[in-house]
Amino acid sequence: MKRRLSIALRVVISVVLLVLLFREHSFLKDILPRLGALARNWPWVLAGLGSALAGLLCGATRWFVLLRGYAPRLSWTTLARTEIVATFFNVSSLGVVGGDAYKIMSVSRRLPGQTAQVGVSLMLDHLTGFVAVGVLFFGCFASLWPRWEALGHDARLLLSGFSAFMAAGLAGLLLCWFMFKPRVLAWGVRSFPGVTGRRMFARFAARLAVVHDVIIALWRRALVSVIVSFAVYGAIFTTFYCALRSVDAVAPFADVMTAMPVVDAMAALPISVSGLGVRERTFEALLSSFAQVPEAACVSAAFVGWLFSVFWGLLGGVLFLRGGGKEGRT
């Protein structure tokens, strides 16, 4: 019952946000002509599709680098296929089954008895991605800083909040890295038995201790994974730059790269279906302030950028159905 209510709430929020956006910007007068420009700007459409695919393939490469430590015989093509099929679940899922769940299920069936290692490698995959996004965001944000006072209130609020979130997250990772070293953890257990003895903390500590040990054992692979992550998110964020150009709008590339980590994080919040409505509103608030891009163009570009991912998600669905779901069962 709770799942159904959660799904229904997400659908309602997405519909309400899209309706409000289309009421604020007339769909027929403002949005539709922008979407009609896709046929004329087909080179940018192809570039956007190619960039979205490059992001998926680089994502498969990042996980491949980490998994090679556990499964040297697992092929890159297998992970690439899994990544594309997972996109189908990311796009189509209403909160019950997601791409990560499919990835773990699919790869674990190919590596019997190594489900925990697969889960830890995927967690490490996300952590290295988080580090890369933080470096990318703050690097691009530096180019925007001289214009800070000229930005709108909404844009400054979003950037300030996201900057605090990323700074706290990166600091938290460093703190966890120190706290969950075996010596420090043993000292904590002796000194604070009332806290460390709780079941919830014990589970959390055990998982992070495993991640710590994995990073120690695979630190070279983790470092390479961070480097690959720059290519992953560079390609994903470039997709939306191409989407912007495909709807007859122009913005500095650095501005798009600064906005996209915020947009991506907001769209990932579990409050709407596949980020619909939230993605468009956030992209509009930032790019209209950064580069004075028309608001209707921002909404259209964010929607088109999502459609580029949907295209590959549909291909993933076809691959999944043609394989009869083999990847999740063999």
C-alpha positions in Angstrom: 0.0 0.0 0.0 2.8 2.4 0.9 4.5 1.7 -2.5 1.3 2.4 -4.4 0.9 5.7 -2.5 4.5 6.6 -3.2 4.1 5.9 -6.9 0.8 7.7 -7.1 2.3 10.7 -5.3 5.3 10.8 -7.7 3.0 10.7 -10.7 0.8 13.5 -9.3 3.9 15.7 -8.6 5.3 15.1 -12.1 2.0 15.9 -13.7 1.4 19.0 -11.6 4.9 20.3 -12.3 4.6 19.7 -16.0 1.1 21.3 -16.2 2.4 24.4 -14.3 5.4 24.7 -16.6 3.2 24.4 -19.7 0.7 26.9 -18.4 3.5 29.3 -17.5 5.0 28.8 -21.0 2.4 28.2 -23.6 3.0 24.7 -25.0 1.6 25.6 -28.4 3.3 29.1 -28.7 6.5 28.6 -26.8 7.4 25.0 -26.4 6.1 23.3 -29.6 8.1 25.6 -31.9 11.3 24.8 -30.0 10.6 21.1 -30.3 9.9 21.6 -34.0 13.4 22.9 -34.4 14.8 19.5 -33.7 14.3 18.4 -37.4 16.2 21.5 -38.6 19.0 21.1 -36.0 19.4 17.3 -36.6 23.2 17.4 -36.3 22.8 18.6 -32.7 20.2 15.9 -32.1 22.6 13.2 -33.3 25.4 14.8 -31.2 23.1 14.6 -28.2 22.2 11.0 -28.8 25.9 10.2 -29.3 26.8 12.0 -26.1 24.2 10.2 -24.1 25.4 6.8 -25.5 29.0 7.8 -24.7 28.0 8.5 -21.1 26.5 5.0 -20.8 29.5 3.3 -22.3 31.9 5.3 -20.1 29.7 4.3 -17.1 30.1 0.7 -18.1 33.8 1.2 -18.4 34.0 2.7 -14.9 32.2 -0.2 -13.3 34.3 -2.6 -15.5 37.5 -1.1 -14.1 36.3 -1.9 -10.5 34.8 -5.3 -11.2 37.9 -6.6 -12.9 39.4 -6.9 -9.4 36.7 -9.5 -8.6 35.8 -11.0 -12.0 38.7 -10.8 -14.5 36.7 -12.9 -17.0 33.6 -10.6 -17.1 33.6 -8.9 -20.4 33.2 -5.2 -21.1 30.4 -5.8 -23.6 28.4 -7.6 -21.0 28.6 -4.6 -18.7 27.8 -2.2 -21.6 24.7 -4.2 -22.4 23.7 -4.3 -18.7 24.2 -0.5 -18.5 22.0 0.2 -21.5 19.3 -2.2 -20.2 19.5 -0.6 -16.8 18.7 2.7 -18.4 15.4 1.3 -19.5 14.6 0.5 -15.8 15.8 3.9 -14.7 13.5 5.6 -17.2 10.5 3.3 -16.8 10.7 2.6 -13.0 8.2 4.3 -10.8 10.2 3.5 -7.7 9.8 -0.3 -7.4 12.6 -1.5 -9.7 15.5 0.7 -10.6 18.6 0.5 -12.7 20.9 -0.3 -9.8 18.8 -3.2 -8.7 18.8 -4.6 -12.2 22.6 -4.2 -12.4 23.2 -6.1 -9.2 20.8 -8.8 -10.1 22.2 -9.2 -13.6 25.9 -9.3 -12.7 25.4 -11.3 -9.6 23.7 -14.1 -11.6 26.9 -14.2 -13.7 29.1 -14.3 -10.6 27.6 -16.8 -8.2 28.5 -16.3 -4.6 29.8 -12.8 -5.2 26.7 -10.7 -4.7 28.3 -8.8 -1.8 31.3 -7.9 -3.9 29.1 -6.8 -6.8 27.1 -4.6 -4.4 30.3 -3.1 -2.9 31.8 -2.5 -6.3 28.6 -0.6 -7.4 28.7 1.4 -4.2 32.3 2.3 -4.9 31.3 3.1 -8.5 28.9 5.7 -7.2 31.3 7.1 -4.7 34.0 7.7 -7.3 31.4 9.3 -9.5 30.4 11.6 -6.6 34.0 12.7 -6.2 34.3 13.5 -9.9 31.0 15.5 -9.9 32.3 17.5 -6.9 35.6 18.4 -8.6 33.8 19.1 -11.9 31.2 21.3 -10.3 33.5 23.4 -8.1 35.9 23.8 -11.1 33.2 25.1 -13.3 31.6 27.1 -10.5 34.9 29.1 -10.2 34.3 30.5 -13.7 30.9 31.6 -12.7 31.9 33.3 -9.4 32.8 36.7 -10.8 29.1 37.0 -11.9 27.7 35.9 -8.6 26.0 39.2 -7.7 24.3 39.4 -11.0 22.6 36.0 -10.7 19.0 35.7 -9.8 17.8 34.8 -6.3 16.7 31.2 -7.2 20.0 30.5 -9.0 22.0 31.7 -6.0 19.9 29.7 -3.6 20.3 26.5 -5.7 24.0 26.9 -6.1 24.6 27.7 -2.5 22.6 24.7 -1.3 24.3 22.4 -3.7 27.7 23.7 -2.9 27.1 23.1 0.8 25.8 19.6 0.0 28.8 18.7 -2.1 31.3 20.2 0.4 29.6 18.3 3.2 29.5 15.1 1.2 33.2 15.2 0.2 34.2 16.1 3.7 32.0 13.2 5.0 33.8 10.8 2.7 37.2 11.9 4.0 35.9 11.6 7.6 34.5 8.1 6.9 37.8 7.1 5.3 39.6 8.1 8.5 37.0 6.8 11.0 36.6 3.3 9.4 40.2 2.4 9.4 40.5 -0.8 11.4 42.5 0.9 14.3 40.2 3.9 14.6 37.1 1.7 14.4 38.5 -0.6 17.1 39.2 2.4 19.3 35.6 3.6 18.8 34.1 0.3 19.7 36.2 0.3 23.0 35.5 3.9 23.8 31.8 4.2 22.9 30.2 0.8 23.3 26.7 2.4 23.8 26.7 3.8 20.3 28.8 1.3 18.4 27.0 -1.6 20.0 23.7 -0.8 18.3 22.6 -3.0 15.4 22.1 -0.2 12.9 25.5 1.2 13.5 27.1 -2.2 13.4 25.6 -2.8 9.9 26.6 0.6 8.7 30.2 0.2 10.1 30.6 -3.2 8.7 29.6 -2.1 5.2 31.9 1.0 5.3 34.7 -1.1 6.7 34.3 -3.4 3.7 34.4 -0.5 1.3 37.5 0.8 3.1 39.2 -2.5 2.6 38.1 -2.7 -1.0 39.5 0.8 -1.7 42.8 -0.2 0.0 43.0 -3.3 -2.1 41.9 -1.7 -5.3 43.1 1.9 -4.9 44.6 2.0 -8.3 41.4 0.9 -9.9 39.5 3.4 -7.7 41.7 6.2 -8.9 41.2 5.2 -12.5 37.5 5.0 -11.8 37.5 8.6 -10.7 39.3 9.6 -13.9 36.8 7.7 -16.0 34.0 9.4 -14.1 35.0 12.8 -15.5 34.3 11.3 -19.0 31.0 9.8 -17.8 29.6 13.1 -16.5 31.3 15.2 -19.1 29.4 13.2 -21.7 26.1 13.2 -19.8 26.2 16.9 -19.2 27.2 17.6 -22.8 24.0 15.8 -23.8 22.0 18.8 -22.4 24.3 21.3 -24.1 23.4 19.6 -27.4 19.8 19.6 -26.4 20.0 23.3 -25.8 21.5 23.9 -29.3 18.9 21.6 -30.9 16.1 23.8 -29.7 17.6 27.0 -31.1 19.2 28.2 -27.9 22.8 29.1 -27.0 24.6 29.2 -23.7 28.3 29.1 -22.7 29.4 25.5 -22.3 30.9 26.2 -18.9 27.5 27.5 -17.7 25.8 24.3 -18.7 28.5 22.2 -17.0 28.0 24.3 -13.8 24.2 23.9 -13.9 24.0 20.2 -14.7 25.3 18.7 -11.5 22.6 20.6 -9.7 20.0 19.6 -12.2 21.1 16.0 -12.1 20.9 15.9 -8.3 17.5 17.5 -8.2 16.1 15.2 -10.8 17.4 12.2 -8.9 15.3 13.1 -5.8 12.5 10.5 -5.3 9.7 13.1 -5.6 8.7 12.6 -9.3 8.7 10.1 -12.1 12.2 10.0 -13.7 12.8 13.5 -12.5 10.1 14.9 -14.9 9.1 18.5 -13.9 11.9 18.9 -11.4 14.6 18.6 -14.1 12.9 21.2 -16.3 12.2 23.7 -13.5 15.8 23.5 -12.1 17.4 23.8 -15.6 15.1 26.8 -16.3 16.0 28.5 -13.0 19.8 28.2 -13.5 20.3 28.7 -17.3 17.9 31.6 -17.6 19.9 33.3 -14.8 23.4 32.2 -15.9 23.1 33.0 -19.6 19.8 34.7 -20.1 18.5 31.8 -22.1 14.7 32.1 -22.7 12.8 30.2 -20.1 10.8 28.3 -22.7 14.0 27.2 -24.3 15.4 25.9 -21.0 12.2 23.9 -20.4 12.3 22.5 -23.9 16.1 21.7 -23.7 15.8 19.9 -20.4 12.9 17.8 -21.8 14.8 17.0 -25.0 17.9 16.0 -23.0 15.8 13.6 -21.0 14.4 12.2 -24.3 17.9 11.5 -25.5 18.3 9.1 -22.5 14.8 7.7 -23.1 15.9 6.8 -26.6 18.7 4.5 -25.3 16.4 3.3 -22.5 14.0 2.1 -25.1 16.8 0.3 -26.9 17.7 -1.2 -23.6 14.1 -2.4 -23.2 14.3 -4.0 -26.6 17.5 -5.8 -25.7 16.0 -7.0 -22.5 12.9 -8.3 -24.2 14.8 -9.9 -27.0 17.0 -11.6 -24.5 13.9 -12.8 -22.7 15.4 -11.3 -19.5 18.3 -13.7 -19.8 20.7 -11.3 -18.2 18.9 -11.4 -15.0 18.5 -15.1 -14.9 21.7 -16.7 -16.3 
